[in-house]
Structure formats: structure tokens, C-alpha cells
Amino acid sequence: MAPPNDPTSPPLSIRKHDDSSDKYFDLSNGKLSVKGFPLLSEVPSNVTFAPLFSSICKPPDAPLALLQRVQALSHKGGFLGFHKEAPSDRLINSLGKFTGREFLSIFRFKTWWSTMWVGNSGSDLQMETQWVLLNVPEMRSYVIIIPVIDGSFRSALHPGTDGHVMICAESGSTKVTASSFDAIAYVHVSENPYHIMNEAYSALRVHLNTFKLLEEKAAPSLIDKFGWCTWDAFYLTVEPAGVWHGVNDFVEGGVSPRFLIIDDGWQSINFDGENPNEDAKNLVLGGTQMTARLHRLDECEKFREYKGGSLLGPRPPSFDPKKPKMLISKAIELEHAEKDRDKAIQSGVTDLSAFESKIQKLKQELDVMFCGDEKSVSTGSSGSCSCKADSYGMKAFTRDLRTKFKGLDDIYVWHALCGAWGGVRPGATHLNSKIIPCKLSAGLDGTMNDLAVVKIIEGGIGLVQPDQAGDFYDSMHSYLASVGITGVKVDVIHTLEYVSEEYGGRVELAKSYYRGLSDSLAENFKGSGLISSMEQCNDFFFLGTKQISMGRVGDDFWFQDPNGDPMGVYWLQGVHMIHCAYNSMWMGQIIQPDWDMFQSDHLCAKFHAGSRAICGGPVYVSDSVGGHDFELLKKLVYPDGTIPRCQHFALPTRDCLFRNPLFDKKTILKIWNFNKHGGVIGAFNCQGAGWDPKERRIKGYSECYKLMSGSVHVTDIEWDQKKEAAQMGEAEEYIIHLNQAEDLLLVSPESEAMQITIEPSSFEIFSFVPIKKLGTSIKFAPIGLTNMFNSGGTIQELGYFDSEAETCVKIDVKGGGNFLSYSNASPKKCFLNGAEVAFEWLDNGKLSLNLPWTEAAGGISKVAFLF
């Protein structure tokens, strides 16, 4: 986290460079050029270009070092604008055209989710593109175009005809119009595709002054830890006994969760027309409650009626782990029956009696299955007695959880940005809420059909008035904090754009809500206790992240295809990794990327686990109670619930940037990251699915789901992206450890690339460790615990001591298991925690010994080799 600004420092005056030799961009004669190379042609005459800064004075909001960094690079960027004759709330204009040039882009495929897309023409772009990165090999550089916010308008790129790039500026309200924009898109050039992201978003941070970079903020405390989210385990049937038994499963299995997320299902919600003082009953799947609204700001009855101590006794209430699965299965059957009815209606069927009869039968069966569950961990109604706050409800439950599970540091709960999916019920709370009909922007017409959107449009949103947004969040969050909740997962974030007509447009409405949310986060959850989700649009990142420092970078983990493709259980998992890897390129500049949960007993669990091991964020699962693969989890998690986390956030390698690792039949996704004493590359065969522009959905491409070949080289790691890693990138030799193949290879930067072949839904993790030369002939490199996916992450400290009398290597290692190093010569002695121990050394250089997990030492073993 950056140091605070000195309030006494004078504001920094940032001026544009006057030296014409520094001038990178030129717009003239209908062409936008960079260093003389044409980038866009047929640029309309109403498009303008302006330097990044022109004699402006910025208040000391950004750290001085950041301001100076942006100033030093300001000649590499500038703003595009356009001017129209007639004002409107939605304006579309060409920025010019390009063809025959590779690009990588990010676009919204749903309201709240975005993913990558590649092509070679402006016409190949998708609707709602958030940025496009152009490859400019003529000058060995890259140019990025980022649609931004200008006044009360936000923008996105759209495809045009004949290679044109269209920009769409919209306010979200017919009452907010404009005709002229001076800075509606930012362009920036760099020789490095990773530097360009940091440089461009740093420039926009200073220009807009409405968000902060990740480097300026503290990440949530759960970033280095293992956790459990209740969503896929229960959906809306989550209740205290299930949560209790779920956490206990992990502890008994040897991987103690350090954080718990109680997902959707804990809130007090009901539907319009129902008793305003009672919770809706027998809800299971997410789609069943998307028109429901909050009727109170505390927990629902099944949590409110929890009696303190009821799960701490010698005979706690039993819990049937099969029950949630049975409920979910029956609810899915009901959902399919309702979809069949809706399809029949669309096809003109008039006699729906058979469909309705089946639906009613399934509803009755579901109701019967719910019978008897309501009071499983309570002793009847607690009424409104004064003892309730301490003896009943969420406060008693969180206290009991922490009493039983000492390592449980954080307990988060879920809520939608507007409270519940359908907002807050008018008249039910002290807040002034109003049901607002939803209106979708025309730009979303190109996105994927989404049940959530259909339901939200059906019911509208009970919107708390913007001037009460601060009160709304503080009322909810201060209560949660008082009952032992340490953070929130805020979901369904990108709905404000649906309801902004009467509130000054989407930008102004967002500012009010995000200001209230940020203030409450700072006040109630230590400033960082929030995971943002369903937030993947530029409105949120440019307006909502002054305080928020962590967010999801992928769509939800889907254990199967909701549309019924039986192969979806496999191909959806690769799609998820692509979302996360490419979104991290821009989102990682602003928030800590969160790769979401998965289930450890899923058919592709190992595939997911490999990516989570090196993603650089927290690791958490959504296992059903009793549904765990502890052997797999122990390759990710230490016994104390911490993880060997990488030092950076994982990003795609350069040779993947302008390729499609989902269905081009040739590209393996490779992601790189750093550990403290080495680098790592994960290679994942994600082929088999992806976006179909014509059908406007993500679907399977079975012909691509096959064995893939590729290559890996030490230069695939971007060593210069982290100051502490730069020196490792200058080593003369490296040892490579292949985690899955359990092999060692000695390479140098001049070595040929390693050829690899990977099965579908499979992976390999390559740890690159610089070799240290000791004495006259010894070569040494520590690899780490080979029983962990991220072996190199287990090495905490490393020291080399070389003298004429003796050569010694000292290593602090966290975790238990097989510790492996490379050494071209056998050590004379090995010491473990000060005592001499036996070790194994083989002619191929493998040097190993077994390390115990010592709880008293925090799992740290002190290893020393003497040569």
C-alpha cells in the first residue's frame, strides 16, 4: 500500500511535453498515427485528439510518486473526443477504421461479466468492448484504446462496418444529453503489453480522480488464506446447522478454513403481495428469488432463530448432507418443467394444462421435502426478549463458530448492491425505496441471454433513493459488524444502469451509491472487507473502486452447463480460466483479482486447483457438506488454512495475447507469476468452448476439445513486472521443475523452448528457479515442497553463505512433505531445525528430505545444507 500523501505538499502542476520529438500520436488528414505509423484511417473530421495533460493542476489526492510517474509518461498518451450537432443521451461515432491488425479486447458478454476476444479488424470487435489492445509490430509496440467516462456519460466500443471502430457514449437518462466530448476515449502506446496496462490506467486514475489503483489500497486480510463459500453447497437453503457441519468437515479433514462466506440465502426477503413481515418460504435456486426484496436489514428467520450454544454441546443437532442435494435436484427438475412450459408458450401452444399440472406436482413435492427443517437448531420462537441479541440469531451463531473453530478469522455474508436482487421493499424499512422499472441499454442487445436479467426486468428494482445510499449501507453493515460479520461479498453490482433514468443518469447514480458503499466499508469493515462481484464493467472500475480493493475476475464457477450440454461439465471450466486470466490484465491494476471458488470433488477439480494455486489470490471452495477431496486440497492449503500464494496476479504470456486459447485448435493458455525466489508458468488446455458472436452465447466447440501441443520458455515469465523479481530474470541458468511430471530440467535463456503436450482439461505447472553458483563448482536451486502445486511458494527465506572454509545454504520452508532442491553435488551435511538429519541425493541433481508440519513453529522448517 502506498504511503499517505503529505497534506502540506503543494499540488503538482502537470504540463504536457513541448518537445516535438516526444510526440507519439498525431491526428491529421483523417489518420491517427503513432510515431508516423498509421493506426486508424478514415477518421471522421468531427473526431479530435488532445494530449493527456495541458497545464492542469491536480489536488494532492494521488500519491506524489504516482503523479510524477504519470507526468513522465504523459507524452505517450492522449484523448480522443468527438462533436455532434444535436445533443442526445446516447451518441455513436466512428473513431476511424483498422484492418489487418491483430487485437486483443475485453467485452461484456453479460451485463455483469466480461471476457476476451481477438480479431484483426474494427468490425471484429464485440458490443460493449471495454478496451482494445492493438499489436503494432512495425514499431515493436502496442497501442490501447480505452473508452472512459466524460462528464455524465460513460462509453464503450462497438463494431462498425468495413473495419470501423465505433464509440458509444451514453448517459442512461433521456434527461441528460450532450453533443460534445473532449475525452471520451484514452489512447496509449508502449513497447511492453504489460507496462501499457499499468501506464494507461495510472494516467486515467490521475485524469478521472474517481478511483484508486490497487497499489494505493490495502487488500482484504483473506488474500493469503483458504476459505469456504456456501453457495454451491446449499444455494438458498443455507442454514446454521449446515454451515456448522460444513466448516467442521474441513477441520476434521485437515484443512481448516480461515474465512467463511455465507452466500445468498441468509437475508430477510419476500415477494410483493406476500405478508410484508414474513420471509419467503422454501426457496432453493437463485432464479426463484430474483424478484424478491429485502423487508428487513438483518438475518432471516432460520438464522434469527438460532439459539446460542445449540451446536456446541456434546450432541449437536444432526444434519443430513444429502438433504441440500435432494432439494437442489428437485428444484432443478421444477425449473426445467417451467422452462418447458415457457417454450411451449413461445411456440404457440394454447393448452398448457399438462405443463401446469407437472409444475404443481413438483412444487408440492418440494414443499414436502422442506417440512420439519425450520426449527432444527432453535428451541422455538425467541420472541422479542431482551436476551435475544446475545443469545439468539447471527451474533450467537458467529460467536459459536469462533468458539469452536479457533482459526476462523473472517466471516463474510452476501448481499446485492441494491440489497437483494429485487432491492428493498417499499415501506418495509426506515429507508425510502421505490420500485423502478428496468430499462436496458441498446448496447446490451448484443450480450448473452440471462435469466437474471429477465427476472430483474420482470420485477423491477426496489431502489433506495440515492441520497440515502450512505444510510442504507451503514444501517446494514453496522448491524452486521455488531453481530460478528467482518466483511461482505457485494454481488449483482451492475444493475444501477437499468434504473438511472430519473436519477441523473448512470454515472451520477453510480457515484451516489459507490460513495455510500465506500464510506460504509471504511467505517464498518476495516476499509477492505469486501469482495465485489458481477461488477465487470468500466462504470464500476472508474467510479466504485476508491476504497474497494478486491473483486471477481471471472464468471461464476459452473459445475455443469445450465443449458444442458453434457460436455459443459468439462468445457465450462476452461472458459472460466480464460475469463480470469485476461480480465486480470486490466482489473488487476485496480483490484486484487479473485478467481472465484470451485468444488474439490468436481470432475475438473484438479484443473481448477492448478490455476488457483498460482493465480495470486485467495483459494476457496464451495464444496457440499461431505463432498471433499482432501488429498487435492492439501496440495493447495497448509494445515493452518493459509496458502503458498504467488507474489503477483497471474497473467497470460505474450504468445497468448492475440490468440484464442478456447477454440483456435492450437493455443494452450499459459499464465505466469512470481514466487519470492522463482517464477512459475501454468499451462492449461482450455480448448473446447467459447463465445459465438452469431448465437450470442458461450457454447461448446467439441472439435477443439483434444490434445494440444505448445512450448514453454523461461522468457515467457515477465520478470521485469515486479521490482523484486527483476534480478531473477538475469540468471545464467535455471532449474525447471514440472509439478505433474515430477521432472527436473536444466536450462538457460539461450536454450530452445521446451515442447509440451497437454490433454484436454489438464495442465502442467513449471517452476523456474535461478541457479546459484557456489564455490568453484557447486550449482544449487531450491524448488520447494513438491506435494504442493505451487512448490516455489513454500520457500519463505533463502540465504547463501560462501567462504573459503565452508559453503552453506539456509532455507526457511513452510509446510510439511517432500522438500526438493537441485544440486549438482551432494552436500556434506543437512540440518533440520538445528539437528543433523539424513537426506537423499541422486546423480540427476535431485536433493530431497522430508519435512514435518510443526504447529508451534507456524509450520516453518529451517533447513541448512553444508557443502
Secondary structure by P-SEA (a helix, b strand, c coil): ccccccccccbbbbbcccccccccccccccccccccccccccccccbbbbcccccccccccccaaaaaaaaaaccccbbbbbcccccccbbbbbccccccccccccccccccbbbbbbbcccccccccccbbbbbcccccbbbbbbbbbcccbbbbbbbbccbbbbbbbbccccccccccccccbbbbbcccaaaaaaaaaaaaaaaacccccccccccccccccccccccccccccccaaaaaaaaaaaaaacccccbbbbcccccccccccccccccccccccccccccbbbcccccccccccccccccccccccccccaaaaaaaaaaaaaaaaaaaaaaaaaaccccaaaaaaaaaaaaaaaaaaacccccccccccccccccccccccaaaaaaaaaaacccccbbbbbbcccccccccccccccccccbbbbbbccccccccccaaaaaaaacccccccccaaaaaaaaaaaaaaaaccccccccccccccccccccccaaaaaaaaaaaaaaaaacccccccbbbcccccccccccccccccbbbccccccccccccccccccaaaaaaaaaaaaaacccccccccccbbbbccccaaaaaaaaaacccbbbbbbccccccaaaaaaaccccccccccccbbbbbccccccccccccccccbbbbbccccbbbbbbbccccccccccccbbbbccccccccccccccccccccccccccccccccbbbbbbccccbbbbbccccccbbbbbccccbbbbbbbbbbbcccbbbbbbbcccccccccccccbbbbbbcccbbbbbbbbccccbbbbbbcccccccccccbbbbbbbcccbbbbbbbbbccccccbbbbbbcc
